[in-house]
């Protein structure tokens, strides 16, 4: 067999052959370049793994999702609720962003189901926070434990005992202390001392300074003795709990309440009052008179801030413009959101159209994502809702200029040619969706066939939104499982301008190189029977 | 296009010229450089740059080994204070590993090893890292990380990768997950969850959180990396997609060859309640990024959703036997078998068992076809002594255990035609046992013939692993009678000439952090990796530790 290279050796020849083959493959099949095998790290990867990237996540953008609404109330709540749940679920599972709780949940009290969910969330945050403290990740622990404490305090009336809350407070104090928030650490450990003056703080976990503060506050609590509370409510016979412990019924006097901040809950059936009271102790009399409320009313419009109620009303109108930005900015400020997303649903013939929007707090930009449609049975609601969430989430990476809107009008003239649901069909649909027809729904408020009239971008030109519109470069590839087709390559038309001479020369060179490389590779592979390659080892210890 | 073709032509000519020149060059050995770091118990336990100071140490033995074939290729013995070694001409040609043994008076004090590697004599530089720690002791898994405070690099405990996590869920601790060794010597961890109080093995767990991420541990770096966050996934723009479609805990992951795994059943968190999972997913580590996890088949799922079942790879026909388990309620113990065919993407359901059982043990016998199901829970407060034998032609009752037990550890001993199976420990009715039993279901007259004995520590839910070189067994983890995680590990040496045949060596030390329902796997550097787990009085752990069970290549 003829040796193509002389004077070399198998290893060096192999290198040269591989280089040629790799070059040919690179030039001939550029699009077929395979990503590296994760099981075969290259040197670059190895060097990168020396960096602590895997251990230092970036803070992801915080997303606030408004409840899905229908334009002018033309779609039953059953539909919007189901779409809302599916979109939220997708957001919760999307990596790279943090989905904030609902505003109602942040405000506290949204019905027993929401309370149970909030308590589960609090427990999850609590366990995470404890783990983070134990792992020494104090900054993350502060955020996590503070969230747990907030939720637990907001739902204090539904707690059976304070063990999780007090333990969360103690660990939160550690996390505050270790991150340099000394005042917060002091406040927190003092409150912990009020709630649990008999704790034995582990020196391995609690720094000396915190244990000293705790001991001092415990001494203060003991020195202050008990307080004397006269508790009344607008209803006699309401049950009184202090720090989740049942104490009796209103009106009543409690004489053995220790000094400091205490959680008071007064409840009578569906009515209740809860909050933190400051017990002055030293035998002083304190009168406490509370007015019971229905906790389910807490999330009613009357109890929610005016700007929030107004914001949702404006959105429900289907018509808004840049005047919306102050409302959104306030919501972002109150929730800590970087982005606020909302979805407006409206009937479109025999389908529902869902129009997603997202607001970027950084610059006040509002983006309208691509409209999707659901059939009346909400078939494939998960996949379609995934599409909504994925589309909105792209705003964290890039907002295409042609999707920026400043003036939106989703209310147009009805198209009488479009088919409408009969009353029987509507009732049958709601029965299918929710088990029984919505008796409160006014038949006169039959879903209209209104379709979006126009969406304008900044230059007031109508935006053409077509199904085959390609995403801009840099946008993430959406979930393929959801059946989406974004991210197709874009080809440069100028590639059609070809010079035949150079093309023949180029492809001819490639052909010659390929033939030579293949022959060389075959030859060199046959040479692999030669003695095993050696290596040298260097070790330092 | 004109410029493009011209550039290609020039590039081809240039590269060919370089290749020819390179081909005429001289011999170039590859170079392997090893960076040693260590773990010492001094000062409450800490990582060290370089070799820790081990009192009494006088020798450093460096071996180039072929761990697959169990042979030493080359060896050097040096003064431990020499601090540097060079081995100039080592024979390559296959999988190699560098093993280090620190000796004092000829006895091993501490050991460590690099991951396995292969060199091709291409002049390539291989930078490897080896962690040295005392033999027969546990040590945290370390990796080189940048300090958040000082910005300096130092060795610290590795934790699961949370880059893809929702920021509000930045804790990745877990229990009830799985760990399996990949062909490369890395370890794959799948799923898991966090529990509330009131957990009882074999019953639907009180769930706080379930997870669907897949983490890969690389002994070369000491890092855990979520599969969906690998560099290739990032480059392909499919970050975060390679994860289980259904979060799950107490599921099964069954290797089916070529780094492919079938994930079945488990429980999912449904508002704090455990909801059994019916879906079956396939993990293919050789697939393209974003496509490494997919459903077994369109609409293919278990007929009965279940967790705490067993899944046994049946070599004879390439199927997986899913047996028993528990559904949504603790009295919903399942008495059916389903057969998964991973190649066809089908499931054959509805095969009746002799009796319901969950958290039982299952072992494949030497014929590659017969699966032996043993013990388990048969009801909320019932522990089974029965066994049953599953073949492709049906299910038959098997011999009876002397001790009813569930969450026991069972395995086939050797492949010498005697089908000898050992079952160790487990939970009994209200307690745990240290007893073990031996048997052969195909020879009922010879079953459990008085060969039972006891191991050192009574425990249930432990992992049992065979050391690749010595063949000794290691039992690690599990719970005691009070459901507190057991810290101690023990080594079992089989001596078939004696009765009872196992010699127990409890001298493997205790875990740095005791862990129940952790997941254990052998790493390519020859160490046992114990990941996550239920920590006593704390939350589920997000880290891992090595057990350095002495297992030299000789």
Contacts between the chains, C-beta under 8 A, distances in Angstrom:
chain1	res1	chain2	res2	distance
A	4	B	23	8.0
A	5	B	20	6.4
A	5	B	23	3.8
A	5	B	24	6.2
A	6	B	24	7.2
A	7	B	24	5.1
A	8	B	23	4.5
A	8	B	24	5.1
A	8	B	25	6.5
A	9	B	26	7.3
A	9	B	27	5.3
A	10	B	121	8.0
A	11	B	27	6.7
A	11	B	28	6.3
A	11	B	120	7.3
A	11	B	121	4.3
A	11	B	122	5.8
A	11	B	123	7.3
A	12	B	22	6.0
A	12	B	23	5.5
A	12	B	24	7.5
A	12	B	25	4.8
A	12	B	26	7.2
A	12	B	27	7.4
A	12	B	28	6.7
A	13	B	23	4.8
A	14	B	120	7.5
A	14	B	122	6.8
A	15	B	19	7.8
A	15	B	22	5.8
A	15	B	23	7.5
A	15	B	122	5.8
A	15	B	123	7.4
A	16	B	18	7.8
A	16	B	19	3.5
A	16	B	20	6.5
A	16	B	22	4.6
A	16	B	23	3.8
A	17	B	19	7.1
A	17	B	23	7.7
A	19	B	15	6.0
A	19	B	18	6.9
A	19	B	19	4.7
A	19	B	22	7.2
A	20	B	15	6.2
A	20	B	16	5.9
A	20	B	19	4.8
A	23	B	11	6.7
A	23	B	12	6.4
A	23	B	15	4.3
A	23	B	16	8.0
A	24	B	12	7.1
A	27	B	8	4.7
A	27	B	11	6.7
A	27	B	12	6.6
A	35	B	232	3.7
A	35	B	235	5.4
A	35	B	236	5.4
A	35	B	288	7.4
A	35	B	289	5.9
A	36	B	231	6.9
A	36	B	232	5.2
A	37	B	232	7.4
A	37	B	286	7.7
A	38	B	216	7.2
A	38	B	227	7.4
A	38	B	230	4.4
A	38	B	231	7.7
A	38	B	232	5.8
A	38	B	285	7.4
A	38	B	289	7.7
A	39	B	182	6.6
A	39	B	183	7.4
A	39	B	184	4.5
A	39	B	186	6.9
A	39	B	259	7.4
A	39	B	285	6.5
A	39	B	286	7.9
A	40	B	184	7.7
A	41	B	218	7.5
A	41	B	220	7.0
A	43	B	124	8.0
A	43	B	125	7.3
A	43	B	127	7.9
A	45	B	231	5.9
A	46	B	127	6.4
A	46	B	220	7.0
A	46	B	221	7.3
A	48	B	231	7.2
A	49	B	218	7.2
A	49	B	220	7.5
A	49	B	221	3.9
A	49	B	223	5.8
A	50	B	144	6.0
A	50	B	153	7.9
A	50	B	221	7.4
A	51	B	146	7.2
A	52	B	144	7.5
A	52	B	145	4.2
A	52	B	146	4.1
A	52	B	153	7.7
A	53	B	163	7.8
A	54	B	161	5.1
A	54	B	163	6.9
A	54	B	223	4.7
A	54	B	224	7.0
A	54	B	225	5.5
A	54	B	229	7.9
A	55	B	143	7.7
A	55	B	145	5.1
A	55	B	146	7.9
A	55	B	158	7.7
A	55	B	159	6.9
A	55	B	161	7.9
A	55	B	223	7.6
A	56	B	146	7.1
A	56	B	148	7.4
A	57	B	162	5.6
A	57	B	163	4.5
A	57	B	165	7.4
A	57	B	170	7.4
A	58	B	163	7.9
A	59	B	167	6.4
A	60	B	166	7.5
A	60	B	167	4.7
A	62	B	167	7.3
A	92	B	166	6.6
A	94	B	166	7.9
A	94	B	240	7.6
A	95	B	163	7.9
A	95	B	164	3.8
A	95	B	165	7.0
A	95	B	166	7.3
A	95	B	228	7.3
A	95	B	239	6.8
A	95	B	240	3.7
A	96	B	164	7.0
A	96	B	239	7.2
A	96	B	240	6.7
A	97	B	166	7.4
A	97	B	167	7.6
A	98	B	166	5.6
A	98	B	167	3.6
A	98	B	168	5.3
A	99	B	166	6.6
A	99	B	168	7.5
A	100	B	168	8.0
A	116	B	271	7.2
A	116	B	272	7.7
A	117	B	271	7.0
A	120	B	208	7.2
A	120	B	271	6.9
A	120	B	272	5.4
A	123	B	196	7.0
A	123	B	208	6.0
A	124	B	169	7.2
A	124	B	194	7.4
A	124	B	208	5.6
A	124	B	209	5.5
A	125	B	168	7.2
A	127	B	171	6.9
A	127	B	173	7.6
A	127	B	194	5.9
A	127	B	208	6.3
A	127	B	209	7.9
A	127	B	539	4.2
A	127	B	540	7.6
A	128	B	169	6.7
A	128	B	170	6.5
A	128	B	171	3.2
A	128	B	173	7.8
A	128	B	539	7.4
A	129	B	171	7.6
A	130	B	538	6.6
A	130	B	539	5.1
A	131	B	171	4.7
A	131	B	173	5.0
A	131	B	538	7.3
A	131	B	539	4.5
A	131	B	540	7.4
A	131	B	541	7.5
A	131	B	542	6.1
A	132	B	170	7.0
A	132	B	171	6.0
A	134	B	538	6.4
A	134	B	539	7.8
A	135	B	157	7.8
A	135	B	159	6.5
A	135	B	542	6.6
A	135	B	543	7.4
A	137	B	170	7.8
A	139	B	148	7.8
A	140	B	170	5.0
A	144	B	168	7.5
A	144	B	170	6.6
A	144	B	171	7.2
A	147	B	168	7.0
A	476	B	237	6.1
A	476	B	239	7.6
A	477	B	236	7.9
A	477	B	237	4.3
A	477	B	238	6.1
A	477	B	290	8.0
A	479	B	241	6.9
A	480	B	238	7.9
A	480	B	241	7.5
A	480	B	290	6.7
A	481	B	245	7.6
A	487	B	237	7.0
A	494	B	1	7.7
A	495	B	1	5.3
A	496	B	1	7.9
A	497	B	1	6.2
A	497	B	2	7.7
A	498	B	1	4.9
A	498	B	2	7.4
A	499	B	1	6.9
A	499	B	2	4.2
A	499	B	5	7.4
A	502	B	2	5.1
A	502	B	5	4.6
A	502	B	6	5.6
A	502	B	9	7.8
A	503	B	1	7.2
A	503	B	5	5.4
A	505	B	5	6.9
A	505	B	6	7.9
A	505	B	9	5.6
A	506	B	4	7.9
A	506	B	5	3.2
A	506	B	6	7.0
A	506	B	8	5.1
A	506	B	9	4.8
A	507	B	5	7.5
A	509	B	8	7.3
A	509	B	9	4.4
A	509	B	12	4.9
A	509	B	13	6.9
A	510	B	8	6.9
A	510	B	9	7.9
A	510	B	12	6.4
A	513	B	12	4.7
A	513	B	16	6.0
A	516	B	16	7.4
A	532	B	91	5.7
A	532	B	92	5.2
A	532	B	93	2.6
A	532	B	94	7.5
A	532	B	121	7.7
A	533	B	29	7.3
A	533	B	30	6.9
A	533	B	92	4.8
A	533	B	93	6.7
A	533	B	119	6.2
A	533	B	120	5.6
A	533	B	121	2.1
A	533	B	122	7.4
A	534	B	29	5.1
A	534	B	30	7.8
A	534	B	89	5.2
A	534	B	90	6.0
A	534	B	91	6.0
A	534	B	92	5.7
A	534	B	121	6.3
A	535	B	29	5.3
A	535	B	30	4.0
A	535	B	31	6.6
A	535	B	32	5.5
A	535	B	90	5.4
A	535	B	92	5.2
A	535	B	119	4.5
A	535	B	121	7.0
A	535	B	126	7.8
A	536	B	29	5.4
A	536	B	30	7.6
A	536	B	31	5.5
A	536	B	32	7.0
A	536	B	86	7.0
A	536	B	87	6.5
A	536	B	88	4.9
A	536	B	89	6.7
A	536	B	90	6.6
A	537	B	32	4.8
A	537	B	33	7.8
A	537	B	34	7.1
A	537	B	62	7.6
A	537	B	64	6.9
A	537	B	85	7.5
A	537	B	86	6.8
A	537	B	87	4.1
A	537	B	90	5.8
A	537	B	98	6.6
A	538	B	31	6.9
A	538	B	32	7.2
A	538	B	33	4.7
A	538	B	34	7.1
A	538	B	84	8.0
A	538	B	85	7.5
A	538	B	86	5.4
A	539	B	33	7.7
A	539	B	34	4.6
A	539	B	36	6.8
A	539	B	62	6.2
A	539	B	84	7.0
A	539	B	85	4.7
A	539	B	86	7.7
A	539	B	98	7.4
A	539	B	100	7.7
A	540	B	34	7.7
A	540	B	35	7.3
A	540	B	36	6.7
A	540	B	50	7.5
A	540	B	83	6.5
A	540	B	84	5.2
A	541	B	36	4.0
A	541	B	50	5.5
A	541	B	51	3.9
A	541	B	60	6.8
A	541	B	83	5.8
A	541	B	84	7.7
A	541	B	100	7.8
A	541	B	132	7.5
